[in-house]
Structure formats: structure tokens, C-alpha cells
Amino acid sequence: MEKAILVHLATNKKEKEEAGDSMEELAGLAAAAGAEITDKIFQNRPRANPGRFLGEGKVEEVRERKKELQAGLVIFDHNLTPTQQRNLEDDLEAKVIDRTQLILDIFAQRARSNEGKLQVELAQLSYLLPRLPGKGISLSRLGAGIGTRGPGEKKLEADRRKIKDRIARIKKAIGGIQKRRAGQRENRRNNPVPTVSLVGYTSAGKSTLFNNLAGERRYTSPNLFATLDPVLRRVSYPDGLHFFLSDTVGFIRKLPAELLTSFQATLEEVREADAVCHIIDASSPRSLEQARAVDTVLAEIGVADVPILKVFNKIDLLPGPEREDLLRRNGAPEGRTLYISALDGQGVPDLIERLREILFQDYRPFTLLLPRDREDMARSLPQRSIILKRRERDEGLEFKIMADPAVIVSYLPFLQKGEDRW
């Protein structure tokens, strides 16, 4: 485990007020990457030093603390320029990484699918490319601890030209992924079954809720970015109505631009969803600030016209009277804010019912009996309705469906009335 010192610079009043919370989050990120936090150092100054980010006196303080604590890693809660990073490594005689590099390192550890690995590698190489000159970060050191994982010690990436070639190949591969996903989304658009995306700040409990709704036993952890690769599962109602649920990577403040760019193929799933559940940690004292950070990312990726439910999770960690008051609020007609505990299920039925109202508000149940000589209509039915049940009768094929009444116009001659015989 690498010993690390964390450094924060505040240049205005807002940054001073948020310094403690920001450093606590950075400590969580560093711990998730496998670092042992030995000290946290703060500085206030009107602007960052263009050459060394910190003032000379503070650089000397960090160097002395590094020697005293025998720390080999210094992590800055900011983005450093290539020049600042190289100068700091020279002055501190230690490995220096910034917030972006730390987050990329965690993503490199957590990526499991081929798609996730490609996206992370693209983000890392895009970040590292301008930092190649000099004795700062070099690809020969990749794989040697926090901030250096991912692409690996590949000789073909030993110079700038070869790295650019590698980036081009990755972009082409990701382009293929985007094309396949676009085809899948087009198929879903031609299919009336809607999709719901779970989004939220990392560690808000998205995966726990996913498990609850989809009946899964996926890995969950309080660690930041415990799950990375997106997953799609079917969620069914007792009457057979159903939707697809997708879990996505957790967001965070100051999410690296390289990740937003690289993960476009994944984030497209959120933009194309029929509804979005924004999961918020109700037990966190920074819940509203975290929610604003997620809202910012959603705006950046173009989620505008999609219905969004604000879902405050982890109410089981709140005092009993407060928890009961919040649960009562779930009954508000057409409310877009709900309170749940994904862990013990409190409020989850309210969420499921609210999603039904949003996703299927125009849907109605119908029973159709299609003659055997109308196989063309039987084949097109799954693209125009959600089939709850199907059975063969002497007269033909009988379907119990949920559909928008506008769809049924062309099926009126085959519409069955009377008691439900199912």
C-alpha cells in the first residue's frame, strides 16, 4: 500500500468553504485506489502558481512532510498542467498525480468488460499524451502503482506517434461499440418495452437498488466506483407488464472530461432512456451538493426531455420519525421525488408504482383474437404492444396485451370484449 499525502489549494471563498468536503472525497478516492493517507495539507492563495501550483513555502512544507512520513506519493485535489506536475515531481522527489489521474486509475482497476477497458484506456492515453515530454509521467512507468495502471507497459506506446495510433484504433473500436449500441437502441425503439436508467453519485446505492428491482445478486460495496460496466435487466410487474432497467457508472464532482468523452457509448443509454431514476444518498450531509453534481453531468450529456425521478435512498439510516415522515410524502400525486431504502425495501413499492405511472400512463389492456390467416398481424404485434399472454384457440391466436389505444385502431375487427377469460 502506497503512503500518500493529499494537497488542496483554495483560491476563492467557495473553494475554502468546500475544502474539507472535497478533501474527504479525495481521501475516499485515494483509499479506493489502494493508498494509505498519511497527511492532508491545505493552502489558500489568490491563484495557483503557474509553474508549481503551490507557493514555494508550501512546496517546501509538503517536501518535509513527505520525508518525515516516508510517503512516496502526493495527490492533488485539482488538475495539474504537465509543467506543474513535472516541476512538483522534481521539487518533491516523489510521484505526483492529480485528481483526474487518480479517478482514471480507479476506473482502470474496476473495468471488467472489453468495452469498459477500451473506454478507460482511451481516457488514460488522452490524459497522458501531453504529459509525455520530460521526466514526468512516462509510459514506461505504467503499471507501477496508483495513477499508472491501465494501458500497460506496451513498447508500441513508447513514443507519441505510436500512442496516437493506439488512440485511433481504440476510437475505431469504440465507434463499433457505439454503432452496435445504436442498433440495439433502434431495436428497442421499435419495441414498446421502455427502459429506465439508474444514475447517481458514486456510492449512492444504485447497485443495491438494481439488485432489489431486478432480483439480482450483483457485487455492491461502499467503495467509490465499486461497479463500472453498465448492465441491462428486465423488471416485471405481477400482471406481466415489464421494462428494462440499466445501471450505469457513478458520477462524481469534477468528473474528468476525458471520461465523459470516452464513455459516450455508455452514457447514450441514459440519454435514450424513457425514464431516469436519480439516486441520492439521503443520509449524506452533502446529498444536495452531490445531487447538483449529477444534474450538471446529466445536462452535459443532453438529458433534457427524459422524465427524471429524484430518489432519496438510505432512509434506513435516518431517525425513525424523520424516516416515517419522508415515506408518507411518497403518496403525493404525480410526485417526482421519492424516499426509499434499497437495502430493506422501504418505499421501493412506491417507486415501482410511480415508474409504472410514468412508463405506461397511456397503456390499456386489450384482448385480441387473430385469425390464422393473419399471421402478418401476429408477427407485428410484439413491435406495437407488450404481450402479457398468448394462447392458441380453435379460431386462431389469442393475445392479452398492453398497448396505447392508438395502436389498436388497426386491430379493431379482432378486439375481444366481455369478461377476461384468462
MOVENRA-V857046 format. One record per backbone hydrogen bond with DSSP energy under -0.5 kcal/mol. CO is the residue of the C=O (numbers start at 1). NH is the residue of the N-H. If there is no record, write none. Layout:
[[CO & NH] [CO & NH]]
//
This chain:
[[2 & 36] [3 & 72] [3 & 73] [4 & 38] [4 & 39] [5 & 75] [6 & 41] [7 & 77] [8 & 43] [10 & 45] [12 & 16] [13 & 17] [14 & 18] [15 & 19] [16 & 19] [18 & 22] [19 & 23] [20 & 24] [21 & 25] [22 & 26] [23 & 27] [24 & 28] [25 & 29] [26 & 30] [27 & 31] [28 & 32] [29 & 33] [30 & 34] [30 & 35] [31 & 34] [34 & 2] [35 & 37] [36 & 4] [36 & 38] [39 & 6] [41 & 8] [43 & 10] [49 & 53] [52 & 54] [53 & 49] [55 & 59] [56 & 60] [57 & 61] [58 & 62] [59 & 63] [60 & 64] [61 & 65] [62 & 66] [63 & 67] [64 & 68] [65 & 69] [66 & 70] [66 & 71] [72 & 95] [73 & 5] [74 & 76] [74 & 97] [75 & 7] [76 & 78] [76 & 99] [78 & 80] [78 & 99] [81 & 85] [82 & 86] [83 & 87] [84 & 88] [85 & 89] [86 & 90] [87 & 91] [88 & 92] [89 & 93] [89 & 94] [95 & 74] [97 & 76] [98 & 102] [99 & 103] [100 & 104] [101 & 105] [102 & 106] [103 & 107] [104 & 108] [105 & 109] [106 & 110] [107 & 111] [113 & 117] [114 & 118] [115 & 119] [116 & 120] [117 & 121] [118 & 122] [119 & 123] [120 & 124] [121 & 125] [122 & 126] [123 & 127] [124 & 128] [125 & 129] [126 & 130] [128 & 131] [129 & 132] [133 & 136] [138 & 141] [139 & 142] [141 & 144] [145 & 148] [148 & 143] [149 & 151] [152 & 154] [153 & 155] [154 & 157] [155 & 158] [159 & 163] [160 & 164] [161 & 165] [162 & 166] [163 & 167] [164 & 168] [165 & 169] [166 & 170] [167 & 171] [168 & 172] [169 & 173] [170 & 174] [171 & 175] [172 & 176] [173 & 177] [174 & 178] [175 & 179] [176 & 180] [177 & 181] [178 & 182] [179 & 183] [180 & 184] [181 & 185] [182 & 186] [183 & 187] [184 & 188] [185 & 189] [186 & 190] [188 & 191] [192 & 194] [194 & 244] [195 & 274] [195 & 275] [196 & 246] [197 & 199] [197 & 277] [198 & 248] [199 & 279] [200 & 251] [201 & 204] [205 & 209] [206 & 210] [207 & 211] [208 & 212] [209 & 213] [210 & 214] [211 & 215] [211 & 216] [223 & 226] [227 & 250] [231 & 247] [233 & 245] [235 & 243] [237 & 240] [241 & 237] [243 & 235] [244 & 196] [245 & 233] [246 & 198] [247 & 231] [251 & 202] [252 & 255] [256 & 259] [256 & 260] [257 & 261] [258 & 262] [259 & 263] [261 & 264] [262 & 265] [263 & 267] [264 & 268] [266 & 269] [267 & 270] [267 & 271] [268 & 272] [270 & 273] [274 & 307] [275 & 197] [276 & 278] [276 & 309] [277 & 199] [277 & 279] [278 & 311] [279 & 201] [280 & 282] [280 & 313] [281 & 284] [284 & 287] [286 & 290] [287 & 291] [288 & 292] [289 & 293] [290 & 294] [291 & 295] [292 & 296] [293 & 297] [294 & 298] [295 & 299] [296 & 300] [297 & 301] [298 & 303] [299 & 302] [302 & 304] [307 & 276] [308 & 310] [309 & 278] [309 & 311] [310 & 312] [310 & 338] [311 & 280] [311 & 313] [312 & 340] [313 & 282] [314 & 317] [315 & 318] [319 & 323] [320 & 324] [321 & 325] [322 & 326] [323 & 327] [324 & 328] [325 & 329] [326 & 329] [326 & 330] [327 & 330] [328 & 331] [329 & 332] [332 & 335] [336 & 310] [338 & 312] [340 & 315] [341 & 345] [345 & 348] [345 & 349] [346 & 341] [347 & 351] [348 & 352] [349 & 353] [350 & 354] [351 & 355] [352 & 356] [353 & 357] [354 & 358] [355 & 359] [356 & 360] [360 & 363] [362 & 405] [364 & 403] [366 & 401] [367 & 416] [368 & 370] [368 & 399] [370 & 397] [371 & 374] [374 & 377] [374 & 378] [375 & 379] [376 & 380] [377 & 381] [378 & 382] [380 & 383] [381 & 384] [381 & 385] [382 & 192] [385 & 387] [386 & 388] [386 & 402] [389 & 400] [391 & 398] [393 & 396] [395 & 372] [396 & 393] [397 & 370] [398 & 391] [399 & 368] [399 & 401] [400 & 388] [400 & 389] [401 & 366] [402 & 386] [403 & 364] [404 & 407] [404 & 408] [405 & 408] [405 & 409] [406 & 409] [407 & 410] [408 & 411] [408 & 412] [409 & 412] [411 & 414] [412 & 415] [414 & 369] [419 & 421]]
//
